[in-house]
Amino acid sequence: MGKGDFAIIGTGEVPHGMFPERSEFEIAYTVARNAVKDAGIDMKDVGAVLTAAHIMGAEYNTEMFFGHLPEAIGARNNRIYATTVSGGGSSSSIVKTAEGILESGEADTVLVVHAQRFSQFSANEQIKYFAHAGSSPEWEVPYGMTYNGLAAMMANAYMEHSGTTIEQIAAVSVACRKWACLQPNAMFNKKEITIEDVLKSKMVAAPLTALMCNMLCDGGSAYVMTTAKKARQIAKKIGVKPVYLLGHGSRYSHRFIASAVPSFADMGTMYKFFMPAANDAYEQAGLGPKDMDIFEIYGAYPHLDLLIMDAVGACEPGKSGALVEAGETSPGGKYPTTTNGEALSFGHTGTGVGFALFVESVRQLQGKAGQAQVPDAKFLIFNCGGGAYSDVHFTILGNKVP
Amino acid sequence: MDVNTLKEKFKLTDDDLKKPLPVPTKWSKPFWEGTKQHKLLLKTCKDCGHIDHPPYLYCTECLSDNSEWVQASGRATLYAFAINEVGVPFPFMPDLPYVTALVDLKEGPRMLSTIVECDLKDIKNGMELEVIFDDVSPEISLPKWKPVKK
């Protein structure tokens, strides 16, 4: 496997938000068809179907484990199906699974599908599930630990040690909302918000307010991945623009936040944990931060976006808050960042935040991002991670091979 | 929110409001037996000296089974904290607002816990802490941390 050997040729997505009448199966079928049509191929060309896990609700997952999807979408020449799960990092591990399948030669066209419907669960069920998901039943849950509480402790430490202000953290929520307002499928795309709105919203886990916390919702996305050779053939025939995978970098730290590796444990300089992974991806691609037209960062919380931005080279470590506050990451800024508004404004679909951001990355490089389009975008860095900030992944994508 | 309002608002049973307690594993049992006697024990490798907290089946540094439980000083400093205000599990709602904290033990390991016997406005990163034990059930005592009195 080498640089630019594989490419994405089409994407599909549905509106994100609360749509209880739209089942997760309907979402999966819809995004699958959208992606195949967008790629300009026939469903019968698909040789492998990969699915991501549905958070809560075992029926969808069980059906996927038993091979439901290829039949239901008409992929009757399919040979391989699998579910690839690593929480919020799934969108990275599934790309690597797809690369392995393509490299094996067993299939030359892989369809990747994510679907999530949180609205089928009551508020009580969601509170109960997320009280425990991500926190250790033995070492954390007995203290009333939650995801928001975890993120809030990290915000507390990051501000203390990096000098980042709460206004700068709030500015990330503002920038994400600006991008989401340009996205027809975003959960929150009607009205922009101000730093004051963010700071004045309800306190959830000090120092984090409600508008600094992500919102769970229903949604899904899909894409078609193939070999670079086949992508170029299809491009010649029907004019789709292939988006090439140019480099990856990953690191794992911990299961429990208290057990983080040393480079992560000092939370003011956590970029020391993220940076080697980003650098691996840059190095493989033969590109650097200056070549990036967009930074697609999935932190799920605004200060996590800053922590990761500190590592990708758009600015000096610790200065990303100032960059965001100056509007440089917003639409029209010098460093367009997270162009769909991610979990904070596009909506949090469980393992799907990374899939939605990945699909947005492809759209940007294909020139199909509509109002959110960054003019003439050629290369970008995509990021995701899962667990209790357990791991981090970066991928460089480009619409040409450098 | 008091317990009765909470029960009515969310239609909860007594079971829904029961606080989740640790279920000790084969390898963590000595830790919880220690806290029951109000001792903070750390699983320490006799071959390489590495401390594993949380403890695991074998030393995660050198994979040795040769370990001992060493009593910690019970002193720590506060690394970071959050004040939880809303959106917590039901059993913890009557406690709001409450603190979750990352506490750095003198012996090295970091622990997720809570700060008690301290006004919320007086909690500061870097403050010196000492352990106390909260006997939450006949079987389980949770280590918690309070400021060291100067």
Interface residues (C-beta under 8 A of the other chain):
Chain A: A123 N124 I127 K128 A131 H132 S136 P137 E138 W139 E140 V141 P142 Y143 G144 M145 T146 N148 G149 L150 A152 M153 M154 A155 N156 A157 E160 K202 M203 V204 A205 A206 P207 L208 C213 F256 I257 A258 S259 A260 A265 M267
Chain B: F10 K11 L12 K19 P20 L21 P22 V23 P24 T25 S28 H53 P54 Y79 A80 F81 A82 I83 N84 E85 V86 G87 V88 P89 F90 P91 F92 D95 P97 Y98 T100 A101 L102 P109 R110 M111 L112 S113 T114 N125 V136 I140 L142
